[in-house]
Amino acid sequence: MFEDDNRPAASALPSSTPAGWERATIEKLLFAQLKEQRAARRWRLVMRLLWLGVFAALAWGIWNANRLTSSVSTPHTALIEIEGTIAANAEASAENVVASLNSAFEDSGAQAVVLLINSPGGSPVQAGIINDEITRLKTLHGKKVYAVVEETCASAAYYIAAAADEIYVDKASLVGSIGVLMDGFGFTGLMEKLGVERRLMTAGQNKAMLDPFSPQDETQKAYIQSMLTEIHNQFIAVVKKGRGTRLKETPDTFSGLVWSGQQAVAQGLADGLGNVDFVAREIVKAESIVDYTQRENVGMRLARQFGVSMGQGLFEAAAAHSFAPLK
């Protein structure tokens, strides 16, 4: 057969149809929709996991409360642990310790309260709040408080222990450090060597007090020292009130020195050697020990951390969805 020579050759046909751009646009829209559907499924899963964590935390809290309630029906020794740095956002904060104290004192089965202390100290404000609350609750409920020192009971930790009726230590415990400090750094000499100039503007002549990049002012230094001395005197007054005639005061008692448990007993900073079991059995006469320490349980901690992570993820996802162009 003969071919028509007037037909265009195959190579001369256009490589794409006029609707090619429409197809590309539809594909982009479909991929975008698919991506949104996948994201929605992921967030639904995240929300389910979040609620599961919340329910688990609630169940854990209820179980702990029931366990404590069932344990306090008979006479026992109430235990509260004060461990680590004493600070507002720490486990040994005044908020947590005071809540523990209230629970222990209000329970009719608790014959006495034992503070198990293992702390190098911390905030005098937090320690003062706890000390005041111990004194108030002892008067209100007529129950005794005993402090038992494990490794360390220093500075603000001893401030708390001074409110106890009696203090028991191990012979090798570290006790004392009745003093106050405020520390920092000065970089003025280093800045001079490096040729760095400090440019600081303030309203109020003492606003930049303790600025590490400015020379130390003697007047400001004297003011800070007087403030530290005042807080130190408050600490001394608390110790003298708590220890009374048992305290064998020497020039070093309030110097900030720390002593072994055996030395502390000799100086009247502690009453004897003994651990928690000894105090519960021999002093309180209630061997059964119930822990009233307020702690953030694992479920609540995970739920809180998960909530923060999810909030950050939601923000990032929203930002990406709002500003990321379709590809």
C-alpha positions in Angstrom: 0.0 0.0 0.0 1.1 3.5 -0.6 1.5 6.1 2.2 0.1 9.6 2.1 3.2 11.8 1.8 1.2 14.8 3.0 0.7 13.3 6.6 3.0 14.8 9.3 5.8 12.6 10.6 5.4 11.1 14.1 8.3 13.1 15.4 6.5 16.3 14.4 3.6 15.7 16.8 3.5 17.8 20.0 5.1 16.0 23.0 2.3 17.1 25.4 -1.4 17.9 25.2 -2.8 21.3 26.0 -4.2 19.8 29.3 -0.8 18.9 30.7 -0.7 21.8 33.1 -4.2 20.8 34.4 -2.9 17.3 35.1 0.1 18.6 37.1 -2.2 20.9 39.1 -4.6 18.1 39.9 -1.6 15.9 41.0 -0.4 18.6 43.4 -3.8 19.0 44.9 -4.2 15.2 45.3 -0.8 14.9 47.0 -1.6 17.9 49.3 -4.9 16.3 50.3 -3.2 13.0 50.9 -0.6 14.7 53.1 -3.3 16.4 55.1 -5.1 13.1 55.6 -2.0 11.5 56.9 -1.3 14.4 59.2 -4.8 14.2 60.6 -4.4 10.5 61.3 -1.2 11.1 63.1 -2.7 13.7 65.3 -5.7 11.5 66.1 -3.2 8.9 67.3 -1.3 11.5 69.3 -4.5 12.7 71.0 -5.5 9.1 71.9 -2.1 8.5 73.4 -2.3 11.7 75.4 -5.7 10.8 76.9 -4.3 7.3 77.6 -1.4 8.9 79.5 -3.8 11.2 81.5 -6.0 8.3 82.5 -3.0 6.3 83.5 -1.7 9.1 85.6 -5.2 9.5 87.3 -5.3 5.7 87.9 -1.8 5.8 89.4 -2.8 8.7 91.7 -6.0 7.0 92.9 -4.1 3.7 93.5 -1.5 5.6 95.6 -4.2 7.4 97.6 -6.1 4.1 98.2 -2.8 2.4 99.3 -2.1 5.2 101.7 -5.6 5.2 103.1 -5.5 1.5 103.7 -2.1 1.7 105.5 -3.0 4.4 108.1 -5.8 2.5 109.9 -3.3 1.2 112.6 -0.8 3.1 114.7 2.4 3.9 112.7 5.3 6.2 112.3 4.9 8.8 109.6 7.9 9.3 107.3 8.7 12.3 105.2 11.9 12.4 103.1 13.7 15.7 102.5 16.3 14.8 99.8 18.5 16.9 97.5 18.6 20.7 97.2 15.9 22.6 99.0 14.5 25.0 96.4 11.1 26.3 95.1 11.0 24.0 92.0 12.8 21.0 93.6 11.3 17.9 95.1 12.3 19.2 98.5 10.4 22.4 98.1 8.3 24.0 100.8 5.2 23.3 98.8 5.8 19.5 98.7 7.2 19.2 102.2 4.4 21.2 103.8 1.8 19.2 102.0 3.4 16.0 103.3 3.5 17.4 106.8 -0.2 18.3 106.8 -1.1 14.8 105.6 1.0 13.1 108.3 -0.1 15.3 111.2 -3.8 15.1 110.2 -3.8 11.3 110.2 -5.0 9.9 113.5 -2.9 6.7 113.1 0.4 8.6 112.9 2.0 8.5 116.3 4.9 10.9 115.4 6.5 12.3 112.3 10.1 11.4 111.2 11.9 13.7 108.8 14.5 11.6 106.9 17.0 14.2 105.7 19.7 13.9 103.1 20.4 17.4 101.8 23.3 19.8 101.4 20.9 22.7 101.9 19.5 25.4 99.6 17.1 28.3 100.0 16.7 29.8 103.5 13.3 31.0 102.4 12.0 27.5 101.6 13.6 26.2 104.8 12.1 28.9 106.9 8.6 28.2 105.6 9.0 24.5 106.5 10.5 25.2 109.9 7.5 27.5 110.7 5.0 24.9 109.5 6.6 22.2 111.7 6.4 24.4 114.7 2.7 25.3 114.0 1.6 21.7 113.4 3.4 20.4 116.5 1.4 22.8 118.6 -1.8 22.2 116.8 -1.8 18.4 116.8 0.4 17.6 119.9 2.6 15.2 117.9 6.4 15.0 118.1 8.8 15.4 115.2 12.1 13.6 114.9 14.8 14.3 112.3 17.0 11.5 111.1 20.1 12.3 109.1 21.5 10.0 106.5 24.5 11.4 104.6 24.2 15.1 105.0 22.1 17.7 106.9 23.8 21.0 106.2 22.9 24.7 105.9 19.1 25.0 105.0 18.6 21.3 105.8 19.8 21.9 109.4 17.5 25.0 109.5 14.6 22.5 109.0 16.0 19.9 111.4 16.3 22.5 114.2 12.5 22.5 114.4 12.4 18.8 115.3 12.1 17.6 119.0 15.1 15.4 118.6 17.8 14.8 115.9 19.4 11.5 115.2 22.4 11.0 113.0 24.9 8.4 111.9 28.4 8.7 113.4 29.7 9.6 109.9 26.9 11.9 108.8 27.8 15.5 107.9 26.0 18.0 110.1 26.0 21.8 110.5 27.2 24.5 108.1 25.2 27.1 110.0 26.0 30.0 107.8 24.9 32.0 104.7 26.7 32.6 101.5 26.2 34.5 98.2 28.7 33.9 95.4 29.5 35.1 91.9 32.3 35.9 89.5 34.1 39.1 88.4 35.4 39.4 84.8 36.7 43.0 84.8 40.4 42.0 84.6 39.8 39.6 81.8 37.8 42.2 79.9 40.6 44.6 80.2 43.1 42.2 78.7 40.7 41.3 75.9 40.0 45.0 75.2 36.3 44.6 75.9 34.4 47.7 77.1 31.4 47.3 79.4 28.6 49.7 78.4 25.9 49.6 81.0 23.1 52.2 81.6 20.8 52.1 84.6 18.2 54.1 86.3 19.0 53.8 90.0 22.5 53.9 91.3 22.4 50.4 92.8 20.4 48.7 90.0 23.6 47.0 88.7 24.7 45.8 92.1 26.6 42.4 91.8 27.1 42.9 88.1 30.0 40.5 87.2 31.2 42.8 84.4 31.6 45.9 86.6 34.2 46.7 89.3 33.0 45.8 92.8 31.6 48.8 94.7 32.7 48.8 98.4 29.4 50.5 99.6 27.3 47.9 97.8 29.6 45.1 99.1 29.0 46.4 102.7 25.2 46.4 102.1 25.2 42.8 100.8 27.3 41.8 103.8 24.9 43.3 106.2 22.0 41.5 104.6 23.8 38.2 104.8 24.6 38.9 108.5 20.9 39.5 109.1 19.9 36.2 107.5 22.7 34.4 109.4 21.3 35.9 112.7 17.9 34.6 111.8 19.4 31.1 111.3 21.3 31.3 114.6 18.1 32.3 116.4 16.2 29.3 114.9 19.0 26.9 116.0 19.1 28.3 119.5 15.4 28.1 119.9 15.2 24.5 118.6 18.2 23.1 120.5 17.8 25.1 123.7 20.0 24.1 126.6 21.2 21.0 124.7 23.4 23.2 122.5 27.0 23.5 123.7 27.9 26.7 121.9 31.5 27.5 121.0 33.0 30.2 118.8 32.9 27.8 115.8 29.3 26.7 116.3 27.8 29.3 113.9 31.0 29.8 111.8 29.7 27.6 108.9 31.8 24.6 109.8 30.4 21.1 109.2 30.9 18.3 111.7 30.6 14.5 111.7 27.6 13.0 113.3 29.5 11.9 116.4 30.9 15.5 116.8 27.4 16.9 116.3 26.1 14.8 119.2 29.0 16.0 121.4 28.3 19.6 120.6 24.5 19.3 121.1 23.6 19.8 117.5 22.1 16.3 117.5 20.7 14.0 120.3 22.0 10.6 119.4 23.0 8.0 116.9 20.2 6.1 115.1 18.4 5.4 111.8 14.7 5.5 110.9 14.0 2.0 112.0 15.6 2.7 115.4 13.6 5.9 115.9 10.3 4.2 114.9 10.9 1.1 117.1 12.7 2.6 120.2 11.6 6.2 120.3 8.1 6.4 118.7 7.2 2.8 119.7 5.4 2.3 116.4 7.5 0.0 114.1 5.2 0.3 111.1 6.4 3.1 108.9 4.2 4.9 106.3 5.8 7.2 103.8 3.9 10.5 103.4 6.4 12.1 101.1 4.7 14.0 98.2 6.3 13.0 95.0 5.5 13.6 91.3 4.6 10.1 90.2 5.9 8.6 86.9 2.5 8.9 85.2 2.0 12.6 85.9 5.6 13.3 84.9 5.2 11.5 81.6 1.8 13.1 80.9 3.2 16.6 81.6 6.2 16.0 79.4 4.1 14.4 76.7 1.7 17.4 76.8 4.6 19.9 76.4 6.0 17.8 73.5 2.6 17.6 71.8 2.0 21.4 72.2 5.4 22.1 70.5 4.6 19.6 67.8 1.2 21.2 67.2 2.8 24.7 66.9 5.4 23.5 64.5 2.9 21.6 62.4 0.6 24.7 62.3 3.5 26.9 61.3 4.6 24.5 58.5 1.0 24.2 57.2 0.5 27.9 57.2 3.7 29.0 55.5 5.1 26.0 53.5 4.2 26.3 49.8 2.9 23.3 47.8 5.4 21.5 45.8 
